[in-house]
């Protein structure tokens, strides 16, 4: 199959808007990946701990 002369390559993969979409997607994933990893590894516990502490402070008042 001749990929470079196929309809998919000429009309989709070789377009400017597709390349910029790909670039911004990769850039966004690279910027957000530390936050995603932090949330998966320990963020849920940290967030629930903060919520519990704020509830205790309200009940102490």
Phi and psi restraints in degrees (value plus and minus 20) as a CYANA .aco file:
   2 UNK   PHI    -113.9   -73.9
   2 UNK   PSI      76.4   116.4
   3 UNK   PHI     -82.9   -42.9
   3 UNK   PSI     -61.5   -21.5
   4 UNK   PHI     -91.2   -51.2
   4 UNK   PSI     -32.4     7.6
   5 UNK   PHI    -131.4   -91.4
   5 UNK   PSI     -11.8    28.2
   6 UNK   PHI    -100.6   -60.6
   6 UNK   PSI     139.6   179.6
   7 UNK   PHI     -84.1   -44.1
   7 UNK   PSI     -59.2   -19.2
   8 UNK   PHI     -82.4   -42.4
   8 UNK   PSI     -64.2   -24.2
   9 UNK   PHI     -89.8   -49.8
   9 UNK   PSI     -66.2   -26.2
  10 UNK   PHI     -89.5   -49.5
  10 UNK   PSI     -56.2   -16.2
  11 UNK   PHI    -118.8   -78.8
  11 UNK   PSI     -36.9     3.1
  12 UNK   PHI    -144.7  -104.7
  12 UNK   PSI     -81.5   -41.5
  13 UNK   PHI     -90.7   -50.7
  13 UNK   PSI     -44.4    -4.4
  14 UNK   PHI    -123.4   -83.4
  14 UNK   PSI       9.0    49.0
  15 UNK   PHI    -126.6   -86.6
  15 UNK   PSI     135.0   175.0
  16 UNK   PHI     -86.8   -46.8
  16 UNK   PSI     -62.4   -22.4
  17 UNK   PHI     -84.8   -44.8
  17 UNK   PSI     -54.7   -14.7
  18 UNK   PHI     -88.8   -48.8
  18 UNK   PSI     -61.3   -21.3
  19 UNK   PHI     -84.8   -44.8
  19 UNK   PSI     -63.1   -23.1
  20 UNK   PHI     -87.1   -47.1
  20 UNK   PSI     -55.5   -15.5
  21 UNK   PHI     -82.7   -42.7
  21 UNK   PSI     -62.8   -22.8
  22 UNK   PHI     -84.0   -44.0
  22 UNK   PSI     -63.8   -23.8
  23 UNK   PHI     -82.6   -42.6
  23 UNK   PSI     -68.0   -28.0
  24 UNK   PHI     -87.9   -47.9
  24 UNK   PSI     -52.7   -12.7
  25 UNK   PHI     -85.1   -45.1
  25 UNK   PSI     -66.9   -26.9
  26 UNK   PHI     -85.0   -45.0
  26 UNK   PSI     -61.5   -21.5
  27 UNK   PHI     -83.0   -43.0
  27 UNK   PSI     -63.8   -23.8
  28 UNK   PHI     -83.5   -43.5
  28 UNK   PSI     -61.5   -21.5
  29 UNK   PHI     -84.1   -44.1
  29 UNK   PSI     -61.0   -21.0
  30 UNK   PHI     -85.9   -45.9
  30 UNK   PSI     -55.5   -15.5
  31 UNK   PHI     -95.5   -55.5
  31 UNK   PSI     -60.1   -20.1
  32 UNK   PHI    -105.6   -65.6
  32 UNK   PSI     -33.0     7.0
  33 UNK   PHI     -81.1   -41.1
  33 UNK   PSI     -58.6   -18.6
  34 UNK   PHI     -81.7   -41.7
  34 UNK   PSI     -57.7   -17.7
  35 UNK   PHI     -87.3   -47.3
  35 UNK   PSI     -60.0   -20.0
  36 UNK   PHI     -84.9   -44.9
  36 UNK   PSI     -64.8   -24.8
  37 UNK   PHI     -84.4   -44.4
  37 UNK   PSI     -62.8   -22.8
  38 UNK   PHI     -79.6   -39.6
  38 UNK   PSI     -63.2   -23.2
  39 UNK   PHI     -85.3   -45.3
  39 UNK   PSI     -62.7   -22.7
  40 UNK   PHI     -88.8   -48.8
  40 UNK   PSI     -61.3   -21.3
  41 UNK   PHI     -95.6   -55.6
  41 UNK   PSI     -69.9   -29.9
  42 UNK   PHI    -166.2  -126.2
  42 UNK   PSI     -19.7    20.3
  43 UNK   PHI     -87.9   -47.9
  43 UNK   PSI     -55.1   -15.1
  44 UNK   PHI     -84.0   -44.0
  44 UNK   PSI     -60.9   -20.9
  45 UNK   PHI     -87.0   -47.0
  45 UNK   PSI     -61.3   -21.3
  46 UNK   PHI     -85.0   -45.0
  46 UNK   PSI     -60.8   -20.8
  47 UNK   PHI     -86.6   -46.6
  47 UNK   PSI     -63.3   -23.3
  48 UNK   PHI     -87.1   -47.1
  48 UNK   PSI     -52.8   -12.8
  49 UNK   PHI     -85.2   -45.2
  49 UNK   PSI     -63.0   -23.0
  50 UNK   PHI     -83.8   -43.8
  50 UNK   PSI     -60.4   -20.4
  51 UNK   PHI     -84.7   -44.7
  51 UNK   PSI     -63.0   -23.0
  52 UNK   PHI     -83.4   -43.4
  52 UNK   PSI     -61.1   -21.1
  53 UNK   PHI     -84.3   -44.3
  53 UNK   PSI     -60.0   -20.0
  54 UNK   PHI     -88.5   -48.5
  54 UNK   PSI     -54.7   -14.7
  55 UNK   PHI     -87.5   -47.5
  55 UNK   PSI     -58.8   -18.8
  56 UNK   PHI     -84.4   -44.4
  56 UNK   PSI     -62.4   -22.4
  57 UNK   PHI     -83.3   -43.3
  57 UNK   PSI     -58.0   -18.0
  58 UNK   PHI     -88.2   -48.2
  58 UNK   PSI     -57.8   -17.8
  59 UNK   PHI     -94.5   -54.5
  59 UNK   PSI     -46.8    -6.8
  60 UNK   PHI     -92.2   -52.2
  60 UNK   PSI     -43.9    -3.9
